[in-house]
Amino acid sequence: MEKYKVRPPYQQNDYIGWITRAKRPETREKRLKQMIDELYSGNAYMGMKYNGK
């Protein structure tokens, strides 16, 4: 959660919207896993390179 909270608000909102807009549970699960992986790596944002703080 800490890694999520240090991201800019627009990224937090983008992730939540992207996950909740998925119609199928499998898609939501896949997107949630991607978000968690990106937060742990710290160098990606929705499949794009990210150079955070």
PDB file of N, CA, C and O in Angstrom, chain B, residues numbered from 101:
ATOM      1  N   MET B 101       0.818  -1.190   0.000  1.00  0.00           N
ATOM      2  CA  MET B 101       0.000   0.000   0.000  1.00  0.00           C
ATOM      3  C   MET B 101       0.867   1.261   0.000  1.00  0.00           C
ATOM      4  O   MET B 101       0.510   2.270  -0.608  1.00  0.00           O
ATOM      5  N   GLU B 102       1.998   1.191   0.682  1.00  0.00           N
ATOM      6  CA  GLU B 102       2.883   2.358   0.726  1.00  0.00           C
ATOM      7  C   GLU B 102       3.381   2.722  -0.671  1.00  0.00           C
ATOM      8  O   GLU B 102       3.452   3.900  -1.021  1.00  0.00           O
ATOM      9  N   LYS B 103       3.719   1.726  -1.454  1.00  0.00           N
ATOM     10  CA  LYS B 103       4.205   1.989  -2.810  1.00  0.00           C
ATOM     11  C   LYS B 103       3.109   2.617  -3.659  1.00  0.00           C
ATOM     12  O   LYS B 103       3.389   3.427  -4.543  1.00  0.00           O
ATOM     13  N   TYR B 104       1.876   2.248  -3.394  1.00  0.00           N
ATOM     14  CA  TYR B 104       0.734   2.841  -4.093  1.00  0.00           C
ATOM     15  C   TYR B 104       0.548   4.299  -3.665  1.00  0.00           C
ATOM     16  O   TYR B 104       0.317   5.172  -4.501  1.00  0.00           O
ATOM     17  N   LYS B 105       0.649   4.552  -2.378  1.00  0.00           N
ATOM     18  CA  LYS B 105       0.409   5.889  -1.839  1.00  0.00           C
ATOM     19  C   LYS B 105       1.445   6.913  -2.269  1.00  0.00           C
ATOM     20  O   LYS B 105       1.144   8.106  -2.303  1.00  0.00           O
ATOM     21  N   VAL B 106       2.669   6.479  -2.600  1.00  0.00           N
ATOM     22  CA  VAL B 106       3.679   7.452  -3.017  1.00  0.00           C
ATOM     23  C   VAL B 106       3.554   7.822  -4.493  1.00  0.00           C
ATOM     24  O   VAL B 106       4.210   8.755  -4.956  1.00  0.00           O
ATOM     25  N   ARG B 107       2.728   7.104  -5.223  1.00  0.00           N
ATOM     26  CA  ARG B 107       2.508   7.461  -6.627  1.00  0.00           C
ATOM     27  C   ARG B 107       1.636   8.712  -6.689  1.00  0.00           C
ATOM     28  O   ARG B 107       0.851   8.970  -5.776  1.00  0.00           O
ATOM     29  N   PRO B 108       1.774   9.491  -7.768  1.00  0.00           N
ATOM     30  CA  PRO B 108       0.945  10.700  -7.902  1.00  0.00           C
ATOM     31  C   PRO B 108      -0.545  10.335  -7.914  1.00  0.00           C
ATOM     32  O   PRO B 108      -0.911   9.241  -8.343  1.00  0.00           O
ATOM     33  N   PRO B 109      -1.394  11.240  -7.448  1.00  0.00           N
ATOM     34  CA  PRO B 109      -2.836  10.958  -7.419  1.00  0.00           C
ATOM     35  C   PRO B 109      -3.415  10.529  -8.768  1.00  0.00           C
ATOM     36  O   PRO B 109      -4.293   9.667  -8.813  1.00  0.00           O
ATOM     37  N   TYR B 110      -2.935  11.120  -9.871  1.00  0.00           N
ATOM     38  CA  TYR B 110      -3.484  10.735 -11.174  1.00  0.00           C
ATOM     39  C   TYR B 110      -3.189   9.269 -11.471  1.00  0.00           C
ATOM     40  O   TYR B 110      -4.013   8.592 -12.087  1.00  0.00           O
ATOM     41  N   GLN B 111      -2.041   8.770 -11.050  1.00  0.00           N
ATOM     42  CA  GLN B 111      -1.724   7.362 -11.281  1.00  0.00           C
ATOM     43  C   GLN B 111      -2.584   6.467 -10.397  1.00  0.00           C
ATOM     44  O   GLN B 111      -3.055   5.422 -10.846  1.00  0.00           O
ATOM     45  N   GLN B 112      -2.787   6.860  -9.166  1.00  0.00           N
ATOM     46  CA  GLN B 112      -3.653   6.087  -8.280  1.00  0.00           C
ATOM     47  C   GLN B 112      -5.052   5.978  -8.889  1.00  0.00           C
ATOM     48  O   GLN B 112      -5.634   4.894  -8.933  1.00  0.00           O
ATOM     49  N   ASN B 113      -5.581   7.096  -9.353  1.00  0.00           N
ATOM     50  CA  ASN B 113      -6.914   7.104  -9.959  1.00  0.00           C
ATOM     51  C   ASN B 113      -6.951   6.287 -11.238  1.00  0.00           C
ATOM     52  O   ASN B 113      -7.906   5.548 -11.476  1.00  0.00           O
ATOM     53  N   ASP B 114      -5.926   6.410 -12.057  1.00  0.00           N
ATOM     54  CA  ASP B 114      -5.876   5.636 -13.300  1.00  0.00           C
ATOM     55  C   ASP B 114      -5.905   4.144 -13.025  1.00  0.00           C
ATOM     56  O   ASP B 114      -6.643   3.402 -13.673  1.00  0.00           O
ATOM     57  N   TYR B 115      -5.111   3.708 -12.075  1.00  0.00           N
ATOM     58  CA  TYR B 115      -5.076   2.277 -11.745  1.00  0.00           C
ATOM     59  C   TYR B 115      -6.450   1.796 -11.282  1.00  0.00           C
ATOM     60  O   TYR B 115      -6.945   0.779 -11.769  1.00  0.00           O
ATOM     61  N   ILE B 116      -7.064   2.511 -10.353  1.00  0.00           N
ATOM     62  CA  ILE B 116      -8.358   2.088  -9.816  1.00  0.00           C
ATOM     63  C   ILE B 116      -9.417   2.058 -10.913  1.00  0.00           C
ATOM     64  O   ILE B 116     -10.172   1.092 -11.017  1.00  0.00           O
ATOM     65  N   GLY B 117      -9.477   3.093 -11.721  1.00  0.00           N
ATOM     66  CA  GLY B 117     -10.451   3.120 -12.811  1.00  0.00           C
ATOM     67  C   GLY B 117     -10.225   2.009 -13.810  1.00  0.00           C
ATOM     68  O   GLY B 117     -11.174   1.373 -14.268  1.00  0.00           O
ATOM     69  N   TRP B 118      -8.986   1.778 -14.145  1.00  0.00           N
ATOM     70  CA  TRP B 118      -8.619   0.743 -15.129  1.00  0.00           C
ATOM     71  C   TRP B 118      -9.040  -0.638 -14.630  1.00  0.00           C
ATOM     72  O   TRP B 118      -9.554  -1.452 -15.397  1.00  0.00           O
ATOM     73  N   ILE B 119      -8.824  -0.891 -13.367  1.00  0.00           N
ATOM     74  CA  ILE B 119      -9.172  -2.190 -12.786  1.00  0.00           C
ATOM     75  C   ILE B 119     -10.688  -2.337 -12.665  1.00  0.00           C
ATOM     76  O   ILE B 119     -11.234  -3.383 -13.015  1.00  0.00           O
ATOM     77  N   THR B 120     -11.363  -1.321 -12.184  1.00  0.00           N
ATOM     78  CA  THR B 120     -12.803  -1.443 -11.945  1.00  0.00           C
ATOM     79  C   THR B 120     -13.625  -1.421 -13.232  1.00  0.00           C
ATOM     80  O   THR B 120     -14.762  -1.893 -13.237  1.00  0.00           O
ATOM     81  N   ARG B 121     -13.084  -0.892 -14.309  1.00  0.00           N
ATOM     82  CA  ARG B 121     -13.813  -0.889 -15.584  1.00  0.00           C
ATOM     83  C   ARG B 121     -13.807  -2.247 -16.277  1.00  0.00           C
ATOM     84  O   ARG B 121     -14.571  -2.459 -17.218  1.00  0.00           O
ATOM     85  N   ALA B 122     -12.977  -3.148 -15.835  1.00  0.00           N
ATOM     86  CA  ALA B 122     -12.927  -4.485 -16.446  1.00  0.00           C
ATOM     87  C   ALA B 122     -14.254  -5.197 -16.195  1.00  0.00           C
ATOM     88  O   ALA B 122     -14.771  -5.192 -15.078  1.00  0.00           O
ATOM     89  N   LYS B 123     -14.790  -5.797 -17.229  1.00  0.00           N
ATOM     90  CA  LYS B 123     -16.076  -6.474 -17.111  1.00  0.00           C
ATOM     91  C   LYS B 123     -15.946  -7.887 -16.553  1.00  0.00           C
ATOM     92  O   LYS B 123     -16.803  -8.340 -15.794  1.00  0.00           O
ATOM     93  N   ARG B 124     -14.900  -8.568 -16.920  1.00  0.00           N
ATOM     94  CA  ARG B 124     -14.729  -9.956 -16.484  1.00  0.00           C
ATOM     95  C   ARG B 124     -13.826 -10.028 -15.255  1.00  0.00           C
ATOM     96  O   ARG B 124     -12.848  -9.287 -15.155  1.00  0.00           O
ATOM     97  N   PRO B 125     -14.150 -10.908 -14.335  1.00  0.00           N
ATOM     98  CA  PRO B 125     -13.298 -11.074 -13.146  1.00  0.00           C
ATOM     99  C   PRO B 125     -11.859 -11.439 -13.505  1.00  0.00           C
ATOM    100  O   PRO B 125     -10.925 -11.011 -12.828  1.00  0.00           O
ATOM    101  N   GLU B 126     -11.677 -12.225 -14.561  1.00  0.00           N
ATOM    102  CA  GLU B 126     -10.322 -12.612 -14.973  1.00  0.00           C
ATOM    103  C   GLU B 126      -9.506 -11.396 -15.391  1.00  0.00           C
ATOM    104  O   GLU B 126      -8.312 -11.303 -15.108  1.00  0.00           O
ATOM    105  N   THR B 127     -10.168 -10.473 -16.065  1.00  0.00           N
ATOM    106  CA  THR B 127      -9.479  -9.252 -16.507  1.00  0.00           C
ATOM    107  C   THR B 127      -9.124  -8.381 -15.317  1.00  0.00           C
ATOM    108  O   THR B 127      -8.026  -7.829 -15.253  1.00  0.00           O
ATOM    109  N   ARG B 128     -10.058  -8.254 -14.365  1.00  0.00           N
ATOM    110  CA  ARG B 128      -9.764  -7.475 -13.155  1.00  0.00           C
ATOM    111  C   ARG B 128      -8.568  -8.072 -12.414  1.00  0.00           C
ATOM    112  O   ARG B 128      -7.684  -7.348 -11.957  1.00  0.00           O
ATOM    113  N   GLU B 129      -8.555  -9.390 -12.301  1.00  0.00           N
ATOM    114  CA  GLU B 129      -7.450 -10.069 -11.618  1.00  0.00           C
ATOM    115  C   GLU B 129      -6.123  -9.827 -12.340  1.00  0.00           C
ATOM    116  O   GLU B 129      -5.103  -9.565 -11.704  1.00  0.00           O
ATOM    117  N   LYS B 130      -6.143  -9.915 -13.653  1.00  0.00           N
ATOM    118  CA  LYS B 130      -4.935  -9.695 -14.455  1.00  0.00           C
ATOM    119  C   LYS B 130      -4.416  -8.269 -14.276  1.00  0.00           C
ATOM    120  O   LYS B 130      -3.217  -8.054 -14.104  1.00  0.00           O
ATOM    121  N   ARG B 131      -5.324  -7.305 -14.317  1.00  0.00           N
ATOM    122  CA  ARG B 131      -4.926  -5.904 -14.166  1.00  0.00           C
ATOM    123  C   ARG B 131      -4.420  -5.614 -12.757  1.00  0.00           C
ATOM    124  O   ARG B 131      -3.455  -4.872 -12.577  1.00  0.00           O
ATOM    125  N   LEU B 132      -5.071  -6.197 -11.771  1.00  0.00           N
ATOM    126  CA  LEU B 132      -4.619  -6.011 -10.398  1.00  0.00           C
ATOM    127  C   LEU B 132      -3.214  -6.569 -10.213  1.00  0.00           C
ATOM    128  O   LEU B 132      -2.368  -5.940  -9.577  1.00  0.00           O
ATOM    129  N   LYS B 133      -2.970  -7.744 -10.769  1.00  0.00           N
ATOM    130  CA  LYS B 133      -1.633  -8.338 -10.690  1.00  0.00           C
ATOM    131  C   LYS B 133      -0.603  -7.446 -11.382  1.00  0.00           C
ATOM    132  O   LYS B 133       0.500  -7.257 -10.870  1.00  0.00           O
ATOM    133  N   GLN B 134      -0.961  -6.898 -12.543  1.00  0.00           N
ATOM    134  CA  GLN B 134      -0.040  -6.011 -13.253  1.00  0.00           C
ATOM    135  C   GLN B 134       0.264  -4.782 -12.406  1.00  0.00           C
ATOM    136  O   GLN B 134       1.418  -4.362 -12.317  1.00  0.00           O
ATOM    137  N   MET B 135      -0.756  -4.202 -11.786  1.00  0.00           N
ATOM    138  CA  MET B 135      -0.543  -3.020 -10.960  1.00  0.00           C
ATOM    139  C   MET B 135       0.410  -3.347  -9.807  1.00  0.00           C
ATOM    140  O   MET B 135       1.344  -2.590  -9.539  1.00  0.00           O
ATOM    141  N   ILE B 136       0.178  -4.461  -9.132  1.00  0.00           N
ATOM    142  CA  ILE B 136       1.032  -4.842  -8.003  1.00  0.00           C
ATOM    143  C   ILE B 136       2.462  -5.072  -8.459  1.00  0.00           C
ATOM    144  O   ILE B 136       3.402  -4.628  -7.800  1.00  0.00           O
ATOM    145  N   ASP B 137       2.637  -5.761  -9.583  1.00  0.00           N
ATOM    146  CA  ASP B 137       3.981  -5.998 -10.117  1.00  0.00           C
ATOM    147  C   ASP B 137       4.684  -4.686 -10.439  1.00  0.00           C
ATOM    148  O   ASP B 137       5.866  -4.517 -10.143  1.00  0.00           O
ATOM    149  N   GLU B 138       3.943  -3.755 -11.051  1.00  0.00           N
ATOM    150  CA  GLU B 138       4.538  -2.465 -11.407  1.00  0.00           C
ATOM    151  C   GLU B 138       4.888  -1.649 -10.168  1.00  0.00           C
ATOM    152  O   GLU B 138       5.921  -0.981 -10.137  1.00  0.00           O
ATOM    153  N   LEU B 139       4.047  -1.699  -9.163  1.00  0.00           N
ATOM    154  CA  LEU B 139       4.343  -0.963  -7.927  1.00  0.00           C
ATOM    155  C   LEU B 139       5.583  -1.524  -7.243  1.00  0.00           C
ATOM    156  O   LEU B 139       6.416  -0.767  -6.744  1.00  0.00           O
ATOM    157  N   TYR B 140       5.707  -2.837  -7.219  1.00  0.00           N
ATOM    158  CA  TYR B 140       6.892  -3.444  -6.597  1.00  0.00           C
ATOM    159  C   TYR B 140       8.165  -3.153  -7.388  1.00  0.00           C
ATOM    160  O   TYR B 140       9.219  -2.904  -6.804  1.00  0.00           O
ATOM    161  N   SER B 141       8.066  -3.183  -8.710  1.00  0.00           N
ATOM    162  CA  SER B 141       9.269  -2.908  -9.518  1.00  0.00           C
ATOM    163  C   SER B 141       9.654  -1.435  -9.424  1.00  0.00           C
ATOM    164  O   SER B 141      10.835  -1.088  -9.426  1.00  0.00           O
ATOM    165  N   GLY B 142       8.642  -0.577  -9.343  1.00  0.00           N
ATOM    166  CA  GLY B 142       8.891   0.858  -9.218  1.00  0.00           C
ATOM    167  C   GLY B 142       9.299   1.551 -10.493  1.00  0.00           C
ATOM    168  O   GLY B 142       9.547   2.756 -10.480  1.00  0.00           O
ATOM    169  N   ASN B 143       9.378   0.828 -11.597  1.00  0.00           N
ATOM    170  CA  ASN B 143       9.833   1.467 -12.838  1.00  0.00           C
ATOM    171  C   ASN B 143       8.830   1.345 -13.978  1.00  0.00           C
ATOM    172  O   ASN B 143       9.198   1.484 -15.144  1.00  0.00           O
ATOM    173  N   ALA B 144       7.558   1.083 -13.649  1.00  0.00           N
ATOM    174  CA  ALA B 144       6.537   0.971 -14.682  1.00  0.00           C
ATOM    175  C   ALA B 144       5.233   1.578 -14.188  1.00  0.00           C
ATOM    176  O   ALA B 144       4.951   1.624 -12.991  1.00  0.00           O
ATOM    177  N   TYR B 145       4.450   2.041 -15.154  1.00  0.00           N
ATOM    178  CA  TYR B 145       3.134   2.604 -14.868  1.00  0.00           C
ATOM    179  C   TYR B 145       2.231   2.226 -16.029  1.00  0.00           C
ATOM    180  O   TYR B 145       2.366   2.759 -17.131  1.00  0.00           O
ATOM    181  N   MET B 146       1.319   1.315 -15.781  1.00  0.00           N
ATOM    182  CA  MET B 146       0.361   0.841 -16.781  1.00  0.00           C
ATOM    183  C   MET B 146       1.055   0.419 -18.078  1.00  0.00           C
ATOM    184  O   MET B 146       0.615   0.768 -19.173  1.00  0.00           O
ATOM    185  N   GLY B 147       2.120  -0.320 -17.939  1.00  0.00           N
ATOM    186  CA  GLY B 147       2.850  -0.848 -19.078  1.00  0.00           C
ATOM    187  C   GLY B 147       3.868   0.094 -19.697  1.00  0.00           C
ATOM    188  O   GLY B 147       4.530  -0.261 -20.672  1.00  0.00           O
ATOM    189  N   MET B 148       3.997   1.281 -19.146  1.00  0.00           N
ATOM    190  CA  MET B 148       4.954   2.256 -19.674  1.00  0.00           C
ATOM    191  C   MET B 148       6.094   2.429 -18.668  1.00  0.00           C
ATOM    192  O   MET B 148       5.941   2.143 -17.481  1.00  0.00           O
ATOM    193  N   LYS B 149       7.223   2.897 -19.160  1.00  0.00           N
ATOM    194  CA  LYS B 149       8.336   3.190 -18.258  1.00  0.00           C
ATOM    195  C   LYS B 149       7.938   4.316 -17.330  1.00  0.00           C
ATOM    196  O   LYS B 149       7.219   5.237 -17.716  1.00  0.00           O
ATOM    197  N   TYR B 150       8.415   4.229 -16.098  1.00  0.00           N
ATOM    198  CA  TYR B 150       8.129   5.251 -15.104  1.00  0.00           C
ATOM    199  C   TYR B 150       9.365   5.507 -14.277  1.00  0.00           C
ATOM    200  O   TYR B 150       9.950   4.585 -13.707  1.00  0.00           O
ATOM    201  N   ASN B 151       9.758   6.757 -14.215  1.00  0.00           N
ATOM    202  CA  ASN B 151      10.913   7.143 -13.406  1.00  0.00           C
ATOM    203  C   ASN B 151      10.398   7.962 -12.232  1.00  0.00           C
ATOM    204  O   ASN B 151      10.322   9.189 -12.291  1.00  0.00           O
ATOM    205  N   GLY B 152      10.048   7.261 -11.172  1.00  0.00           N
ATOM    206  CA  GLY B 152       9.501   7.919  -9.984  1.00  0.00           C
ATOM    207  C   GLY B 152      10.570   8.624  -9.185  1.00  0.00           C
ATOM    208  O   GLY B 152      11.720   8.746  -9.606  1.00  0.00           O
ATOM    209  N   LYS B 153      10.162   9.078  -8.033  1.00  0.00           N
ATOM    210  CA  LYS B 153      11.040   9.825  -7.132  1.00  0.00           C
ATOM    211  C   LYS B 153      12.233   9.004  -6.708  1.00  0.00           C
ATOM    212  O   LYS B 153      13.074   9.483  -5.948  1.00  0.00           O
TER     213      LYS B 153
END
